[in-house]
Amino acid sequence: MSSFEKSAEELERELTERLTEGLMQEEDREARERRMIPSKYEIRIQTTLDPIAEETKQYRKMAKEIDGRYDEYMNKIKRPESTDDTESR
């Protein structure tokens, strides 16, 4: 093999590596761009209990609120109280 053939093989290998790396970087860029686009849809899970209301009830059992910042929200979601420890006594 002549030195010309070796350098041609080496250049071909280097070209292949660069093309492969370029494709991988392009895919990474596309994936990054897709993550940056906000989705059109929002996934919501319907629950039987409202976590905010349940937490507020627990805090109200422990202490009295200074202001009524959650009263309006609690009145808005008012529904029959579930059976808990206080009703069974």
Secondary structure by P-SEA (a helix, b strand, c coil): ccaaaaaaaaaaaaaaaaaaaaaaaaaaaaaaaaaaccccbbbbbbbcccaaaaaaaaaaaccccccccaaaaaaaacccccccccccc
